[in-house]
């Protein structure tokens, strides 16, 4: 994880982590963490989904997405009890009203 963080800092500066509010069990909101895949200059209110060939993604971000290493910081969410390793994926607020 340290190697990923250093790589992200060297390639484009900070922040290294991306945090997003998600809905957990009982519709309880919490902050979910991931390694940043997109360029820091991206509009934070842009497209809510990542699509194939997304030009907002950095070169390191493409590797992180392909290997799923971008999700390693979510282990913190598991440790503090916001998420479980097994079970439904917490939904983003942008799609919560669909359920």
C-alpha positions as CSV (number, residue, x, y, z in Angstrom):
1,X,0.0,0.0,0.0
2,X,2.9,2.3,0.7
3,X,4.3,1.7,-2.8
4,X,1.0,2.6,-4.3
5,X,0.8,5.8,-2.2
6,X,4.3,6.8,-3.2
7,X,3.6,6.1,-6.9
8,X,0.5,8.2,-6.8
9,X,2.3,11.1,-5.2
10,X,5.2,10.9,-7.6
11,X,2.9,10.7,-10.7
12,X,0.4,13.5,-9.9
13,X,0.7,14.7,-6.3
14,X,-2.0,14.3,-3.7
15,X,-4.4,13.4,-2.5
16,X,-3.6,9.7,-2.5
17,X,-7.0,8.6,-1.2
18,X,-10.4,9.1,-2.6
19,X,-13.2,9.2,-0.1
20,X,-16.9,8.9,-0.9
21,X,-20.0,8.7,1.2
22,X,-21.7,5.3,0.9
23,X,-24.8,3.8,2.5
24,X,-24.1,0.8,4.8
25,X,-26.3,-1.5,6.7
26,X,-29.6,0.1,7.7
27,X,-29.0,3.0,5.3
28,X,-26.3,4.3,7.6
29,X,-23.9,6.7,5.7
30,X,-20.1,6.3,6.1
31,X,-17.0,7.4,4.3
32,X,-15.5,4.6,2.1
33,X,-11.8,5.0,1.0
34,X,-10.0,4.0,-2.1
35,X,-6.8,4.8,-3.8
36,X,-7.3,7.7,-6.3
37,X,-7.5,6.5,-9.9
38,X,-8.4,9.8,-11.5
39,X,-6.4,12.9,-12.3
40,X,-6.6,15.4,-9.5
41,X,-7.9,18.0,-11.9
42,X,-11.1,16.1,-12.6
43,X,-14.4,17.6,-11.8
44,X,-15.6,16.1,-8.5
45,X,-19.2,16.4,-9.7
46,X,-18.5,14.6,-13.0
47,X,-19.9,11.3,-14.2
48,X,-20.8,9.0,-11.3
49,X,-19.7,5.8,-13.1
50,X,-16.3,4.7,-14.4
51,X,-16.6,3.6,-18.0
52,X,-14.2,1.5,-20.1
53,X,-11.5,3.7,-21.5
54,X,-12.4,6.6,-19.2
55,X,-10.0,9.4,-20.1
56,X,-10.1,10.8,-16.5
57,X,-8.1,7.8,-15.3
58,X,-4.4,8.1,-14.8
59,X,-1.9,5.5,-16.0
60,X,-1.4,4.2,-12.5
61,X,-5.2,4.4,-12.0
62,X,-5.7,2.0,-14.9
63,X,-3.3,-0.5,-13.3
64,X,-5.1,-0.1,-9.9
65,X,-8.5,-0.6,-11.4
66,X,-7.4,-3.7,-13.4
67,X,-5.8,-5.3,-10.3
68,X,-8.5,-4.0,-7.9
69,X,-5.7,-2.7,-5.7
70,X,-7.5,0.7,-5.6
71,X,-9.8,-1.0,-3.1
72,X,-7.2,-1.9,-0.6
73,X,-7.9,1.1,1.7
74,X,-11.4,-0.4,2.2
75,X,-9.7,-2.8,4.6
76,X,-9.8,0.2,7.0
77,X,-13.6,0.3,6.6
78,X,-13.8,-3.4,7.4
79,X,-11.6,-3.0,10.5
80,X,-13.7,-0.2,11.9
81,X,-16.9,-2.0,11.2
82,X,-18.4,0.1,8.3
83,X,-18.2,-2.7,5.8
84,X,-17.9,-6.5,5.8
85,X,-15.7,-8.5,3.5
86,X,-18.6,-10.7,2.5
87,X,-22.0,-9.2,1.6
88,X,-23.6,-6.6,-0.6
89,X,-21.5,-3.7,-1.8
90,X,-22.3,-0.4,-0.1
91,X,-24.2,1.8,-2.6
92,X,-23.2,5.4,-3.5
93,X,-25.6,8.2,-2.7
94,X,-26.0,8.9,-6.4
95,X,-27.8,5.5,-6.8
96,X,-29.3,5.0,-3.4
97,X,-32.7,6.2,-4.4
98,X,-32.9,3.5,-7.0
99,X,-33.2,0.9,-4.3
